[in-house]
Amino acid sequence: MLEADGPEPDVRTDARLGEVLAGSAPAGYAEVLTGSAPASYAEVLTDSAPAGYAEVLTDSAPASYAEWQHSGAATPAQPPENRQEGVLADTGVDLDPQVELLDRLRRTPGLAALVDEAVATWRAREGTSDDGTPGWRAFSDAFPTFWEFSNRPR
Amino acid sequence: MYTGLRGLASVPSYVIMQPTTLCNLDCVYCYLPHRAANRRMTVEVAEAVAATVNRWAAAAPRFSVVWHGGEPLAAGRDHLAALMAPFRGVEHHIQTNATLIDDAWCDFFLEHDVHIGLSIDGPRPATVGRRLRSGGEAYDRIVAGIETLRRRGVAFAILAVVSDPGPGLAAPLYEFLAGLGPTIIAVNLEEQEGTNRRPNAYAPDRVRAFWAELTAAWRRDPRVEVREVEWALRFAGAALAGDADDLLPRRHDPIPTITYDGKVVLLSPELAGFTSDRYGDFTAGSVRDTPLDEIVERAATHPTGWLAEYLAGVEACRASCAYFGFCGGAHAANRYFEQGRFDTTRTRHCLNSRIALLEGVLDHARG
């Protein structure tokens, strides 16, 4: 219970997750949560989902992102669906969505030109260093509180 | 595939100090508990923090001390100066609502070389959520504070909260905020956290349209840095260059927040002041009885409780989310206040402020 004057946050009620957290989940579910389960187990967990729903939730199909926006299936308006989404997002992936996202970025028309313009802006803003790299401004100059990262060169 | 953000660093790059819990405003979306109470940090607490921070700062190129409330200026100039006095070799930052800024405060900022971040949400209709304790709008006082800063030549950054993102908002927002003359603009979509339980389940297509429009506005006139858009473009540039994995820090900055009474909350300042049956008060210790470096080192090397659960949640994000390389995992406070736990993955904050952001930038690029 929160002591402060805010309400207590919702507690997840997904039964299987609760079992895992309590140590009584069926074998294999913990592995799913840690991403080490066989692909088929993730399929079992999503048996009851509408066709394509698991793909949307795990971002395994970039093209489906637009569909997801309009499908309403994963609209984060209803807390129970949010909880389900969180669980399903934990269930490992058949494909590598991170590789697919990077590939999608590389194939996005106009993105390279936009990035080039941004780099030109950064160079103009801070000048150009001797090695030609943009002189990144540090976001943390202004907002060390609100961003996990700085954009300082590492 | 991403290798960054594994575990906690044992030395932060900044600390957050709560000089008072009090805020003279009562904004409709504020997450802070105890903001009506004036619980002030003692100089002894600041000295205890400085004992560690001064060593950290001496060993780092830059180290920041962020004064964050409540409203830090509500602590008063004399008291804030006394709290700052023990620190050496640090950059001081103040995040303020700007309503108390006058010439005397500008003198203070210049004397202490303070970096200013202030909050305004756009033109008057967009800033209607910022409220005086009397219930009236704070807009005029905020603008008066900004005008004073400008007249005195004090640089400032702007943090804007957008409560209902959608088409048609971003371009006039950028035009207005850029016209105020900040060094940088940051846009936070309202989050459901702390004492703020207002819904933020926005329609994804509207959020994407907002970010796309903000990108377009910035592209037309990139005179002011826009944190979210430029971070997304930096990720996009790294992706195109094939070095996206170089962007994330290797470890999480522990971001120690020191509350008015010396307690230390790591990672998420939004958790300060709350307790739960499951996680206690979220603190990692108190500088009143343990040096800050010991508290952070212990948490980094042997994370327990909610910190360990959060780190497991980060690994779940790494294993499951396409956008991990861009965001580094859902933030701790968003996980907790939206879902009641820390080992969950995607939050509404992820959807609104990370995924829709990147997708909105891509939408703009496609034209």
Boltz contact constraints between the chains, C-beta under 6 A:
constraints:
  - contact:
      token1: [A, 1]
      token2: [B, 277]
      max_distance: 6.0
  - contact:
      token1: [A, 2]
      token2: [B, 274]
      max_distance: 6.0
  - contact:
      token1: [A, 3]
      token2: [B, 275]
      max_distance: 6.0
  - contact:
      token1: [A, 4]
      token2: [B, 33]
      max_distance: 6.0
  - contact:
      token1: [A, 4]
      token2: [B, 273]
      max_distance: 6.0
  - contact:
      token1: [A, 4]
      token2: [B, 274]
      max_distance: 6.0
  - contact:
      token1: [A, 5]
      token2: [B, 33]
      max_distance: 6.0
  - contact:
      token1: [A, 5]
      token2: [B, 195]
      max_distance: 6.0
  - contact:
      token1: [A, 6]
      token2: [B, 194]
      max_distance: 6.0
  - contact:
      token1: [A, 6]
      token2: [B, 195]
      max_distance: 6.0
  - contact:
      token1: [A, 7]
      token2: [B, 197]
      max_distance: 6.0
  - contact:
      token1: [A, 9]
      token2: [B, 337]
      max_distance: 6.0
  - contact:
      token1: [A, 9]
      token2: [B, 340]
      max_distance: 6.0
  - contact:
      token1: [A, 10]
      token2: [B, 340]
      max_distance: 6.0
  - contact:
      token1: [A, 11]
      token2: [B, 340]
      max_distance: 6.0
  - contact:
      token1: [A, 12]
      token2: [B, 339]
      max_distance: 6.0
  - contact:
      token1: [A, 12]
      token2: [B, 340]
      max_distance: 6.0
  - contact:
      token1: [A, 12]
      token2: [B, 341]
      max_distance: 6.0
  - contact:
      token1: [A, 35]
      token2: [B, 319]
      max_distance: 6.0
  - contact:
      token1: [A, 59]
      token2: [B, 322]
      max_distance: 6.0
  - contact:
      token1: [A, 69]
      token2: [B, 204]
      max_distance: 6.0
  - contact:
      token1: [A, 69]
      token2: [B, 205]
      max_distance: 6.0
  - contact:
      token1: [A, 76]
      token2: [B, 201]
      max_distance: 6.0
  - contact:
      token1: [A, 76]
      token2: [B, 348]
      max_distance: 6.0
  - contact:
      token1: [A, 76]
      token2: [B, 351]
      max_distance: 6.0
  - contact:
      token1: [A, 77]
      token2: [B, 201]
      max_distance: 6.0
  - contact:
      token1: [A, 86]
      token2: [B, 344]
      max_distance: 6.0
  - contact:
      token1: [A, 86]
      token2: [B, 345]
      max_distance: 6.0
  - contact:
      token1: [A, 86]
      token2: [B, 346]
      max_distance: 6.0
  - contact:
      token1: [A, 89]
      token2: [B, 320]
      max_distance: 6.0
  - contact:
      token1: [A, 89]
      token2: [B, 345]
      max_distance: 6.0
  - contact:
      token1: [A, 89]
      token2: [B, 346]
      max_distance: 6.0
  - contact:
      token1: [A, 90]
      token2: [B, 316]
      max_distance: 6.0
  - contact:
      token1: [A, 90]
      token2: [B, 320]
      max_distance: 6.0
  - contact:
      token1: [A, 90]
      token2: [B, 345]
      max_distance: 6.0
  - contact:
      token1: [A, 97]
      token2: [B, 322]
      max_distance: 6.0
  - contact:
      token1: [A, 98]
      token2: [B, 1]
      max_distance: 6.0
  - contact:
      token1: [A, 98]
      token2: [B, 322]
      max_distance: 6.0
  - contact:
      token1: [A, 101]
      token2: [B, 322]
      max_distance: 6.0
  - contact:
      token1: [A, 102]
      token2: [B, 239]
      max_distance: 6.0
  - contact:
      token1: [A, 105]
      token2: [B, 236]
      max_distance: 6.0
  - contact:
      token1: [A, 105]
      token2: [B, 239]
      max_distance: 6.0
  - contact:
      token1: [A, 108]
      token2: [B, 362]
      max_distance: 6.0
  - contact:
      token1: [A, 108]
      token2: [B, 365]
      max_distance: 6.0
  - contact:
      token1: [A, 109]
      token2: [B, 366]
      max_distance: 6.0
  - contact:
      token1: [A, 110]
      token2: [B, 365]
      max_distance: 6.0
  - contact:
      token1: [A, 110]
      token2: [B, 366]
      max_distance: 6.0
  - contact:
      token1: [A, 110]
      token2: [B, 367]
      max_distance: 6.0
  - contact:
      token1: [A, 111]
      token2: [B, 236]
      max_distance: 6.0
  - contact:
      token1: [A, 111]
      token2: [B, 365]
      max_distance: 6.0
  - contact:
      token1: [A, 112]
      token2: [B, 240]
      max_distance: 6.0
  - contact:
      token1: [A, 114]
      token2: [B, 365]
      max_distance: 6.0
  - contact:
      token1: [A, 115]
      token2: [B, 233]
      max_distance: 6.0
  - contact:
      token1: [A, 115]
      token2: [B, 236]
      max_distance: 6.0
  - contact:
      token1: [A, 115]
      token2: [B, 237]
      max_distance: 6.0
  - contact:
      token1: [A, 118]
      token2: [B, 233]
      max_distance: 6.0
  - contact:
      token1: [A, 121]
      token2: [B, 222]
      max_distance: 6.0
  - contact:
      token1: [A, 139]
      token2: [B, 227]
      max_distance: 6.0
  - contact:
      token1: [A, 142]
      token2: [B, 117]
      max_distance: 6.0
  - contact:
      token1: [A, 142]
      token2: [B, 157]
      max_distance: 6.0
  - contact:
      token1: [A, 142]
      token2: [B, 184]
      max_distance: 6.0
  - contact:
      token1: [A, 143]
      token2: [B, 117]
      max_distance: 6.0
  - contact:
      token1: [A, 143]
      token2: [B, 186]
      max_distance: 6.0
  - contact:
      token1: [A, 144]
      token2: [B, 14]
      max_distance: 6.0
  - contact:
      token1: [A, 144]
      token2: [B, 64]
      max_distance: 6.0
  - contact:
      token1: [A, 144]
      token2: [B, 66]
      max_distance: 6.0
  - contact:
      token1: [A, 145]
      token2: [B, 66]
      max_distance: 6.0
  - contact:
      token1: [A, 148]
      token2: [B, 328]
      max_distance: 6.0
  - contact:
      token1: [A, 151]
      token2: [B, 234]
      max_distance: 6.0
